[in-house]
Amino acid sequence: MVWGTIKGNGTQILCRCPIILNSDTYQNVLHTALLPELNSNSIFMQDGTSCHRSRSTLRFLENHGVYLLSDWPAQSPDLNIIESLWATLKKNVTRRHPKNQEDIRVILRKME
């Protein structure tokens, strides 16, 4: 499982995630992969998954000065450009016929 983001300049970031993603593990991913990439002009957008909108995650984002775009409509892939990235990533990984998780890791590393 991977977490990803796309910055305004087009930079794409992928981070390996634990298989079970709860608020604590999600915040660890954000701490590792997102926070180092932010600046004072950054706006963060995430979907409505429960670990994304938990009180502790929202507090984590607030405590780290992350401006969260929270008023965008649900089920709106046309507004969330990362949905295109996930589709492309899935297509490119599937095309290489991985046999196990290690194959997937190798493929993803080559795509970075």
N, C-alpha and C positions, 0 to 999 in steps of 0.2 A: 504494500500500500504506500502511495506517495501523496504528499501534500505539495501543492504548487501555487505560484503566484506569478503575475506578469506586472512588471513595473511600467510606468508611463513611457519610459524610453525604449520599451520593447524587451528589456532583459527578462528572461524567464528563469525562475528558481524552482527546482524540485528538491524535495527533502523526503527521505525515507521515514515512514511513520510506523508506530507499533500497529499490530493487526487490530487490537482493540483500542479504539480512540474514544477516550472519555475527556472530561474537562481538564483534568490534570495532565494527561499525556498530550492533549491538543495544545495546552499552554506551553508545555515544554518544546513542542515543535515550533510554536510562534517565537519563543524566546531564542531558539537556536537559528531558525531560518528567516524569520521576518524582521525582528527588531534590529539586527545589524544592517539591514537594507533600507531602513526608513530614514527620512529626514523631516524637517519641520513642515514641509509642504505635502507630505504623503497623506493619502486618503486610502483607507483599507476597506475592502468590500468582501463580504463572505455570505454564504447561503444560510439557510435557517436550520441547519442540523443542530440537534439539541446541545452538543458540546460547544458549538459556536455561539449559541445564545444563552448559555447558562449564566447565572449571576456571577459565578466566580470568574468565568472567561471575560465577561463584560467589565468586571472590576479590574482584572489583569490588564486589559487593553487601556482602560482609563488611567490606571496607575502608571502605565508606561507611555502615556501621552499619545496614544494611537487614536487618530481621528477616524471613527467608524462610520461609513455610509450605511445607515440602517433603515432608510425609508424607501428602498427600491422594491418593486413588486416581486412577489414570489413567482416561480415558474417562468422566468423571463431570460432565457438563454441569449436572446438577442441583445440584452443589456450587459451581459457578463461574458467578456471576451475569452475568459479562460475555458469556457465550455468548448470552444473551437480547438483549443490546445489539447484538451482531454481526448477529443475525437481523433485528432491527428496522432497523438501519442499512442492511443490504442491501436490505430491502424498500422502505424510503423512498427510497433512491438509485435503485433499479431503476424504481420508479413514475414517476420524473421523466425517464426515457429519455435518459440521457446519451449523447452521441455520441463523446466522447473524454475524455482524462484531465483536460483543463481544465474541462469540464462537471462532472466528478465533484468536482474541487477547489471549484468555485463552490457546488455543492450542499452539500458538507460544511461549508463556511464558513457558509452560511446556517443550517445545523442547529446550530451552536455556540451 
